[in-house]
Structures are given as structure tokens and as C-alpha cells.
Amino acid sequence: MFDFFRWAMDPANAVKVSGWSFLAGILGTLLAIIGFPITGWQLWRTANATKAAANAVAAIKSRVATYDAVFEVSRASSALRETDRHLKRHSWAEAVESYSDARHALVRLTELPSNLTADRIQALSDVLSEVAQFSETIELSLQKQKSPGNVSIMINSNRRFSEVLARTSIALERDV
């Protein structure tokens, strides 16, 4: 192998070596001319694949967030139904606990990234405020050891809350 390099560097072989060098140069130039467009094409394909992967990840994140939101709607609805049962039985401490579960689900629902409109989020925030007020009313009456008053107002409001949650659920399920 070292003999070849010695032969190629020998000034007596300059004519033969220059011919091969010329052919190697031409071949290298041709490969470069062909290779650069192929490299550019591969870069373009890689960029498109990266964009497609990013879009797919964004779509999956959106779908998972929507499923989480649907779960929280279901959880809040269930807690409100349970609250109705406790209110009808005058189980005030349990009603406060159920309202707390509903509040927790509503807070998560309003904070989750989803495709809900601003109006829908505002309606959920209003429900959250009223649930907090009812919960505080019941807690105060428990501290004073007396009935929280007209329970039918709370039960009727819970029905309205359930309607808001049902509309929210429908809006979310359209996106799925």
C-alpha cells in the first residue's frame, strides 16, 4: 500500500498520475453536482416530516385535553347530582363535600387547554362562583347549627348548572 503512494509521488510518474487525478476530479465534480440537489431534497423531506410530526403531536395533545375536559364535565355533573341527593336529605356536611368535588372539577375544567369558546368558559366560571356561594352558605349555617334556608333554590340552581355542563359536554364532544 505504501508502495502505491510512493509510486504516485514519484516525479517520474507525474504524467500517469495527472491523468488519473484529472479523471478523479471530474468524477468528484459530477458526484457533487448530483449530490447537492439530492441533499437539498432530503433536507426538504426532513423538514416536512418534522412539521407533520409536530402537527400530529399538537393534535394528540388537543384530543387528550378534550378527553380530560369531558372527564371533568362528567365528574362535576356527578358531584352536582350527589349534592342534590344530600340537599334533599338535609345532609349538609355531605352536601358541602359534594359541592367541593364539583368546584374542584369545574376549576380543572376552566383551566384545561381545550377548544371551548370564551362564552362557554365564562358560563362555567359563573357556575363555579355560584357553587362556591352555595357551599359557603351551607358551611356558615353548619357553624351556626341551623338550616341553610330554602334548599329548593340550590336544587333548582344545580339543575341549571347541570344544563350548562351538558352544553359544555356537547361542545367538547363535537371536537372529538
Buried (B, 14 or more C-beta within 10 A) or exposed (E): EEEEEEEEEEEEEEEEBEEEEEEEEEEEEEEEEEEEEEEEEEEEEEEEEEEEEEEEEEEEEBEEBBEBBBBBBEBBBBBBEBBBEBBEEEBBEBBBBBBBBBBBBBBBBBEBEBBBEEEBBEBBBEBBEBBBEBBEBBBEBBEEEEEBEEBEEBBEBBEEBBEBBEBBBEBBEEBE
